[in-house]
Amino acid sequence: MDINPAERQERAEKFFMEGYNCCQAVLLAFEDVLEVDRSALLRTASGFGGGIARMREVCGTVSAMAMIAGFLSPAEEPSNMQQRRDNYALVQRFAQAFKEQKGSIVCREILGLRKPEPGAPMESPMPSARTPEYYKTRPCAATVGIAARIVADYIKDEYIR
């Protein structure tokens, strides 16, 4: 398995710039490692853009890192508490590394948006058009790159000797 963190970062950024959401972009950067059908990855991650369906909650890149952790440190048996602990520890490790670089794991905070008032309607589910202006106003391309690099550094350090 060849893992070059800079190359994985570039892949994720490229996928985001092609129009994939943040979660999809990070997953696609590792599709060869995950050995999952591309269509299944894209469908699984499709609702995680915009901080889960544009609700601006947990950043899609963090959701992608949690999904990848399920492949790297699976917890398939509910009664196997060690596997569950190991999986949660890896997700927390990824989230902490991301938070150290971005200051938060919450989409709205990363984007500098205010938290909506209680009872306020949710943001429209209509995705923003991916125009040059859109890309200029969003830190998302760099953010997906950060997430991909965190995962790639972990894989390189833990699996490639």
Steps between C-alpha positions, in 0.01 A plus 500: 500500500645831391398794713642841424327752733556795265358305208192393703448860602514609136257223401243609757531865397463404133185297569348790693579738214326257262178552698498215750395591854762510776427151628502349151826675410685355798360150450587503130858592584523159669276285281794275409581444869139442604440256213136599478309561181517870407125521459446359851741756645328784320152388605605447862657845522239689299306635800805619692575815299452838662547365850238227447248607239589871525405509868854628567563252780795254499723577203470245220875448505480386863213268410720356223787446743260316733387279211858425402577413864232233468708333232835546672380400847168323455255428777262251344396301805292705746622300799869548419566802717872507419430538129246772571746678729775478239268635230379788716857580601602524133201722415588723795864510391400611150251757636753644744766534231246672277384730780860600574535622142153643433394605851176301485337193351174690441428619145334830600792592724754418229299714257461782753119478504283587797308228680132527410254608766296219660194431288643674193442316173785292367711625214363407160599150392585639155877474453688810393601515136866413463618818331840670514346745751383211718848351514650838591272532805543150639795351690367155412759398239780556750291340774450174309873501435573530872272206579653286226851579621408406860372162383793444263755586769334250734496222238860568406612499864296201614482268199803564281828396646 
